[in-house]
């Protein structure tokens, strides 16, 4: 791939990241009260972006995006409905949310692969890890966010398990970006009391939920890919 196409595709994906600002605004209480219920606009926008990124991604990422949708729906049911950690506007999980999770996953991967990050991976890891350590420290000590402290331990453990891969560092930053936008607009809101913990809105520890979900996705995909291999192996043994 030449430098021009390399740079152009990178800026396409960065542009899509910036589009989340108006897209989530459409589903905000402010837009609803002053104009109309813009959830349909957000839904159409997310579905369109999903299709564009799906088209621009490799076959492997397409497969993972499709797997991410039902997995994300189960995660939303667990965290929002069953554990009641946060609530969406209208007290319903919007249909676009699981597709949005898949979009963030694919954006993180494509931005990492199509940018200069990998050629400066060591320096990038140092800067991002320093940023996350400082951020967790401030939020935990100043705001007494015990939920982010607990999730933060799991977050850094997960990054260590993945050798601080740039992809996870980028995806975590995207998650934080979307959490700040979504909660600022009031599209969803985290409860301040979380069992024995307390938190802010949003808790930065939410980044771990995405990484944890990706780890589950990876295991699930490896398991599913083993099934046809085992079948081929058994067929090969038949005389």
C-alpha positions in Angstrom: 0.0 0.0 0.0 1.4 3.4 -1.0 1.7 6.3 1.4 -1.2 8.3 -0.1 -3.7 5.5 0.2 -2.3 4.6 3.6 -2.9 8.2 4.9 -6.3 8.6 3.1 -7.8 5.5 4.7 -6.5 6.5 8.1 -8.2 9.9 7.8 -11.4 8.2 6.7 -11.6 6.3 9.9 -10.7 9.3 12.0 -13.5 11.2 10.3 -15.9 8.5 11.3 -14.8 8.8 14.9 -15.6 12.5 14.8 -19.1 11.8 13.4 -20.1 10.2 16.7 -20.5 13.7 18.2 -23.5 14.7 16.0 -24.8 11.1 15.8 -25.2 10.7 19.6 -26.5 14.3 19.8 -29.5 13.1 17.7 -30.5 10.7 20.5 -30.1 13.2 23.3 -32.9 14.5 25.6 -32.1 18.1 24.3 -32.7 17.1 20.7 -35.9 15.3 21.7 -37.3 18.2 23.7 -36.4 20.9 21.1 -37.0 19.1 17.8 -38.2 15.4 17.7 -37.1 12.0 18.8 -33.9 11.6 16.9 -33.2 8.0 17.9 -34.1 7.0 14.3 -31.5 9.3 12.9 -28.9 7.8 15.3 -30.0 4.3 14.3 -29.7 5.0 10.6 -26.3 6.7 11.0 -24.9 3.8 13.0 -26.2 1.2 10.6 -24.7 3.2 7.7 -21.3 3.5 9.4 -21.4 -0.2 10.2 -21.9 -1.0 6.6 -19.2 1.4 5.4 -16.6 0.0 7.9 -17.7 -3.5 7.1 -17.0 -2.9 3.4 -13.6 -1.3 4.1 -12.4 -4.0 6.5 -10.7 -7.3 5.9 -12.5 -10.6 5.9 -11.3 -11.4 9.4 -12.6 -8.1 10.9 -15.9 -8.5 9.1 -16.3 -11.9 10.7 -15.4 -10.4 14.1 -17.9 -7.5 13.6 -20.7 -9.9 12.9 -19.8 -12.0 16.0 -19.5 -8.8 18.1 -23.2 -7.8 17.5 -24.9 -10.7 19.4 -22.1 -10.7 22.0 -22.6 -7.0 22.7 -26.3 -7.4 23.0 -25.8 -10.0 25.7 -23.3 -7.7 27.4 -25.8 -4.8 27.3 -28.6 -7.1 28.7 -26.2 -8.1 31.6 -24.9 -4.6 32.5 -27.9 -2.5 31.8 -30.9 -4.7 32.4 -29.9 -7.4 34.9 -27.2 -5.6 36.9 -28.7 -2.1 36.3 -25.4 -0.4 36.1 -26.6 2.3 33.7 -29.8 3.3 31.9 -30.5 4.6 28.4 -32.8 7.4 27.5 -36.3 5.9 27.4 -35.1 3.0 29.7 -34.6 0.7 26.6 -31.4 -0.5 25.0 -31.4 1.2 21.6 -31.2 -1.3 18.7 -28.1 0.6 17.3 -26.0 0.0 20.4 -24.7 -3.6 19.7 -23.8 -2.4 16.1 -22.1 0.6 17.7 -19.9 -1.7 19.8 -18.9 -3.6 16.6 -18.1 -0.3 14.9 -15.8 0.8 17.8 -14.0 -2.5 17.7 -13.4 -2.2 14.0 -12.5 1.5 14.2 -9.9 0.7 16.8 -8.4 -2.1 14.7 -8.3 -0.1 11.4 -6.9 3.1 13.0 -4.2 1.1 14.6 -3.3 -0.8 11.4 -3.5 2.2 9.0 -1.7 4.8 11.1 2.0 5.3 12.1 1.2 3.9 15.5 2.7 0.4 14.8 6.0 1.9 13.6 6.3 3.8 16.9 4.7 1.1 19.1 7.0 1.3 22.1 6.8 5.1 22.4 3.0 4.9 21.9 2.6 2.3 24.6 4.6 4.5 27.1 2.6 7.6 26.4 -0.8 5.9 26.5 0.0 3.8 29.6 1.2 7.0 31.3 -2.0 8.7 30.4 -4.2 5.9 31.7 -2.3 5.6 35.0 -2.6 9.3 35.6 -6.3 9.3 34.6 -7.2 6.4 36.9 -5.1 7.9 39.7 -6.9 11.3 39.5 -10.4 9.9 39.2 -9.9 7.4 42.0 -8.2 9.7 44.5 -10.1 13.0 43.7 -13.6 11.6 43.0 -13.4 8.6 45.2 -14.5 6.4 42.3 -14.2 2.9 43.8 -15.8 1.2 40.9 -13.2 2.6 38.5 -10.5 1.5 41.0 -11.8 -2.1 40.9 -12.3 -2.1 37.1 -9.0 -0.3 36.7 -7.1 -3.2 38.3 -8.8 -5.6 35.8 -8.1 -3.1 33.0 -4.4 -3.0 33.6 -4.3 -6.8 34.1 -6.0 -7.3 30.8 -3.6 -4.9 29.0 -0.7 -6.8 30.6 -2.2 -10.1 29.4 -2.3 -8.7 25.9 1.2 -7.2 26.1 -0.1 -3.7 26.0 -1.1 -4.1 22.3 -1.6 -0.7 20.6 -5.0 -1.9 19.4 -6.3 -2.2 22.9 -4.8 1.1 23.9 -6.5 2.8 20.9 -9.9 1.0 21.5 -9.8 2.0 25.1 -9.3 5.7 24.2 -12.3 5.4 21.7 -14.5 3.9 24.5 -13.6 6.7 26.8 -14.3 9.2 24.1 -17.8 7.8 23.4 -18.6 7.4 27.1 -17.9 11.1 27.7 -20.0 12.2 24.7 -22.9 9.8 25.4 -23.2 10.7 29.1 -22.7 14.4 28.5 -25.6 14.4 26.0 -27.6 12.2 28.4 -28.1 9.3 26.0 -27.2 7.0 28.9 -26.4 7.5 32.5 -24.4 5.4 35.0 -25.8 5.0 38.5 -23.7 6.6 41.2 -24.2 3.6 43.5 -22.9 0.3 42.1 -23.4 -2.4 44.8 -20.6 -1.8 47.3 -19.0 0.7 45.0 -19.6 4.4 44.1 -18.7 6.0 40.8 -18.8 9.0 38.5 -20.8 9.4 35.3 -19.1 7.9 33.3 -16.7 5.6 35.2 -13.5 5.4 33.2 -13.2 1.7 34.3 -15.9 1.0 31.7 -12.9 0.6 29.3 -12.3 -2.8 30.8 -15.7 -4.0 29.8 -14.8 -3.6 26.1 -11.4 -5.3 26.5 -13.0 -8.1 28.5 -15.7 -8.5 25.8 -13.0 -8.7 23.1 -11.1 -11.4 25.1 -14.4 -13.4 25.3 -14.9 -12.8 21.5 -11.4 -14.0 20.8 -12.0 -17.2 22.7 -15.4 -17.8 21.1 -14.0 -17.3 17.6 -11.1 -19.7 18.3 -13.6 -22.3 19.5 -15.9 -21.9 16.5 -12.9 -22.1 14.1 -11.8 -25.4 15.7 -15.1 -27.1 15.0 -14.7 -27.3 11.1 -11.0 -28.3 11.6 -12.0 -31.2 13.8 -14.6 -32.3 11.3 -12.1 -32.2 8.5 -9.6 -34.1 10.6 -12.2 -36.8 11.3 -13.2 -37.0 7.7 -9.5 -37.4 6.7 -9.2 -40.4 9.0 -12.1 -42.2 7.3 -10.6 -44.9 5.1 
